[in-house]
Amino acid sequence: MKLDTNPVRSLVKALSIFGVASALMVTAVSGQVALDEYGNSIGIPAGALGPDPSFGAGIGLPGPVLVFPLTFGVVPGDLLLADVSTNGNLIPSDVIRFWNPAGDPTKSFLIFYSDRPEPGEIPPPADTGLPLQFQLLIAGPFVETGTEAFNFYDYTPLPGMPGAPLVAPGPLTYHIVSDGVVPEPSTASLAFAAGGFLILLKRRFQTAR
């Protein structure tokens, strides 16, 4: 691999990496629950492919979907996450379904639907397509933050909105990663890595000069 000795180009690359690290630190602190389209999670049980709990109600998919079991009850509804099209319209690309038809305060389900993969792409488990019908209660569509390599949205439902806990001491934030994976490192490890990165960056520019 050829070493890039251009200090300006190196700075652009360095800032891009540091920006991703900073975003991971912020979301690790702010999000009480985190999940991604591969079934990884923090704060809730991991997700897995299984029968769509909402299929029997006529609004789900017949095939396996990515389901996260929740150990607390939530207000049922659909959260729509979108990309911005070239004409400025919001096109839903992901649907987070909070499913609790019985109103059970102790358990419910979170179903992660995402657009089907492009030809030749190895799809994550969530890429089973969007449900044919939404629930009556909808939040969004909201525009995701990030790039195609790492896309996410932090959703904090107000009382009575989809995903709001039925019994909870305070607000709950869902950190939803639609492209990428939930960060594994602890906040402390990320902070240490970011600090070391800045020191390395300083030394490199001193050498370049």
ZIPE-V374871 format. One record per residue. N is the residue number from 1. SS is DSSP state (~ for helix, > for strand, _ for the rest). Layout:
BEGIN
N_SS, N_SS
END
This chain:
BEGIN
1__, 2__, 3__, 4__, 5__, 6__, 7_~, 8_~, 9_~, 10_~, 11_~, 12_~, 13_~, 14_~, 15_~, 16_~, 17_~, 18_~, 19_~, 20_~, 21_~, 22_~, 23_~, 24_~, 25_~, 26_~, 27_~, 28_~, 29_~, 30_~, 31__, 32__, 33_>, 34_>, 35_>, 36_>, 37__, 38__, 39__, 40__, 41_>, 42_>, 43__, 44__, 45__, 46__, 47__, 48_>, 49_>, 50_>, 51__, 52__, 53__, 54__, 55_~, 56_~, 57_~, 58__, 59__, 60__, 61__, 62__, 63__, 64__, 65_>, 66_>, 67_>, 68_>, 69_>, 70_>, 71__, 72__, 73__, 74_>, 75__, 76__, 77_>, 78_>, 79_>, 80_>, 81_>, 82_>, 83_>, 84_>, 85__, 86__, 87__, 88__, 89__, 90_>, 91_>, 92_>, 93_>, 94_>, 95_>, 96_>, 97_>, 98_>, 99_>, 100__, 101__, 102__, 103__, 104__, 105__, 106__, 107__, 108_>, 109_>, 110_>, 111_>, 112_>, 113_>, 114_>, 115__, 116__, 117__, 118__, 119__, 120__, 121__, 122__, 123__, 124__, 125__, 126__, 127__, 128__, 129__, 130__, 131__, 132__, 133__, 134__, 135__, 136__, 137__, 138_>, 139_>, 140_>, 141_>, 142_>, 143_>, 144__, 145_>, 146_>, 147__, 148__, 149__, 150__, 151_>, 152_>, 153_>, 154_>, 155_>, 156_>, 157__, 158__, 159__, 160__, 161__, 162__, 163__, 164__, 165_>, 166__, 167__, 168__, 169__, 170__, 171__, 172__, 173_>, 174_>, 175_>, 176_>, 177_>, 178_>, 179_>, 180__, 181__, 182__, 183__, 184__, 185__, 186__, 187_~, 188_~, 189_~, 190_~, 191_~, 192_~, 193_~, 194_~, 195_~, 196_~, 197_~, 198_~, 199_~, 200_~, 201_~, 202_~, 203_~, 204_~, 205_~, 206_~, 207_~, 208_~, 209__
END
